[in-house]
Amino acid sequence: MKVGSTPSLPQAVEPTPEMENAAQGIESMFIDAMMQAMRSESEDNEFSLNNSASKMYQSMLDSEYAEIASRTKSLGISQQIIDYWLSQQYNQKR
Protein backbone atom coordinates (compact mmCIF):
# COMPACT_ATOMS: atom_id res chain seq x y z
CA MET A 1 0.00 0.00 0.00
CA LYS A 2 1.28 3.48 -0.87
CA VAL A 3 1.81 6.08 1.81
CA GLY A 4 -1.18 8.41 1.95
CA SER A 5 -3.49 6.10 0.04
CA THR A 6 -6.67 4.72 1.47
CA PRO A 7 -6.94 1.00 2.15
CA SER A 8 -8.73 -0.95 -0.55
CA LEU A 9 -12.27 -1.85 0.34
CA PRO A 10 -14.44 -4.66 -1.00
CA GLN A 11 -16.57 -3.68 -3.97
CA ALA A 12 -19.78 -4.27 -1.97
CA VAL A 13 -19.17 -1.22 0.22
CA GLU A 14 -20.72 1.80 -1.51
CA PRO A 15 -21.39 5.26 -0.12
CA THR A 16 -25.01 6.19 0.40
CA PRO A 17 -26.41 9.45 -0.98
CA GLU A 18 -26.73 10.66 2.62
CA MET A 19 -23.02 10.04 3.19
CA GLU A 20 -22.14 11.92 0.01
CA ASN A 21 -24.33 14.89 0.96
CA ALA A 22 -22.92 15.00 4.50
CA ALA A 23 -19.32 14.81 3.25
CA GLN A 24 -20.01 17.55 0.69
CA GLY A 25 -21.48 19.72 3.46
CA ILE A 26 -18.43 19.18 5.66
CA GLU A 27 -16.13 20.05 2.76
CA SER A 28 -18.16 23.19 2.05
CA MET A 29 -17.97 24.30 5.70
CA PHE A 30 -14.21 23.68 5.72
CA ILE A 31 -13.64 25.69 2.54
CA ASP A 32 -15.86 28.50 3.83
CA ALA A 33 -13.94 28.65 7.13
CA MET A 34 -10.65 28.64 5.20
CA MET A 35 -11.82 31.51 2.99
CA GLN A 36 -13.01 33.51 6.02
CA ALA A 37 -9.63 33.05 7.68
CA MET A 38 -7.82 34.14 4.52
CA ARG A 39 -10.13 37.13 4.10
CA SER A 40 -9.59 38.24 7.72
CA GLU A 41 -5.82 38.20 7.21
CA SER A 42 -5.87 40.32 4.06
CA GLU A 43 -5.29 44.02 4.47
CA ASP A 44 -7.73 46.63 3.26
CA ASN A 45 -6.52 49.05 0.64
CA GLU A 46 -7.78 52.37 -0.63
CA PHE A 47 -10.08 50.68 -3.16
CA SER A 48 -11.81 48.28 -0.77
CA LEU A 49 -15.26 49.07 0.53
CA ASN A 50 -15.12 48.80 4.27
CA ASN A 51 -18.73 48.79 5.42
CA SER A 52 -21.08 46.19 6.88
CA ALA A 53 -23.04 45.68 3.64
CA SER A 54 -19.96 44.92 1.57
CA LYS A 55 -18.60 42.61 4.28
CA MET A 56 -21.92 40.73 4.37
CA TYR A 57 -21.97 40.44 0.59
CA GLN A 58 -18.38 39.21 0.54
CA SER A 59 -19.19 36.62 3.21
CA MET A 60 -22.18 35.37 1.22
CA LEU A 61 -20.09 35.27 -1.95
CA ASP A 62 -17.35 33.30 -0.18
CA SER A 63 -19.96 30.82 1.09
CA GLU A 64 -21.27 30.38 -2.44
CA TYR A 65 -17.74 29.83 -3.78
CA ALA A 66 -17.22 27.21 -1.05
CA GLU A 67 -20.45 25.46 -2.02
CA ILE A 68 -19.46 25.42 -5.69
CA ALA A 69 -15.99 24.10 -4.88
CA SER A 70 -17.43 21.30 -2.77
CA ARG A 71 -19.94 20.33 -5.51
CA THR A 72 -17.18 20.10 -8.12
CA LYS A 73 -15.11 17.92 -5.75
CA SER A 74 -12.02 19.82 -6.85
CA LEU A 75 -10.22 19.48 -3.50
CA GLY A 76 -11.18 15.86 -2.85
CA ILE A 77 -11.91 16.41 0.83
CA SER A 78 -15.40 14.90 0.62
CA GLN A 79 -14.01 11.76 -1.03
CA GLN A 80 -11.44 11.39 1.75
CA ILE A 81 -14.21 11.73 4.34
CA ILE A 82 -16.33 9.10 2.57
CA ASP A 83 -13.35 6.75 2.29
CA TYR A 84 -12.70 7.14 6.00
CA TRP A 85 -16.34 6.49 6.92
CA LEU A 86 -16.47 3.43 4.68
CA SER A 87 -13.24 2.04 6.11
CA GLN A 88 -14.64 2.50 9.62
CA GLN A 89 -17.82 0.63 8.63
CA TYR A 90 -15.77 -2.16 7.07
CA ASN A 91 -13.55 -2.47 10.16
CA GLN A 92 -16.56 -2.58 12.49
CA LYS A 93 -18.12 -5.44 10.53
CA ARG A 94 -14.94 -7.55 10.80
N, C-alpha and C positions, 0 to 999 in steps of 0.2 A: 504494500500500500504506500502511495506517495505521501509525503509530509503535506499536511494542509488539505488533503482530500477527505471526503466523507466516506465512511465505510459502505461497502456495497450491500444493498438490501435485496431481499427476495422480490421478484417481480410482482407478487401478490399484494404488496404493501403500496397503496396508492393514496395520495393526499385527497382529502374530501374538499368540496367547495368551501366549506366553513373554515377549514384550515388555511386554504389559500387566501380567503378574504381577511382572516385574522392576521396572517403574516404580512399581507399587503398593507393593512392598517398600521401594524407595528413599524414597518419600513417607512411609511409615510410620516408617522410621528417622529421617527428618528431623523429623517431628512429635514423636517420642519424645525426641529430643535437645533440641528446643526446649522441651518440657514439663519435662525434667530441669533445664535451665538456669533456667527460670522458677521452678521449685520450690526450687532452691538459693539463689535470691536473695530468696525470701520469708522473713520473720522469723517465728520461733516465738512463740506467745503462751501465755498461761496455760492455754488449753484444748487445746493440741496435745499429742499423745502423742509423746514424743521418745525412742523406743527402737528397737532394730534391727528388731523384728518389724513395727512400724507403718511404718517406713521402707521395708522390703521390700514390704509390702502396697501402699503408696502407689506404689512404683516399678512393681509389676506392674499396678496399676490404670491408671497413666499409659500403660503400654505397650499395654494393651487399648484405652484411649481413642484412642491413636494409630492402632491397627489399624482401629478402627471408622471413624475420620475418613478414613483412606486408602481404605477400601472404598466409602464414600459419595461419594468424589471431590469433597468439599465445598470443598477448597482449590484444586483444579485443577493441583496440582504434577505428578501422574503424567501428565496429558494434555500438559503442556508438555514433559516428558521424552520422551514418545512422539513428539510433533511434531518435536522436535530430532533424535531418532534417525532418523525417517523422512526428514527433510530431508537428513541426512548420507548416507543410503543413496541418495537421489535424486541428490544432487550427485556421488557417487562413480560412479554409472552413466553420467553425462553425459560 
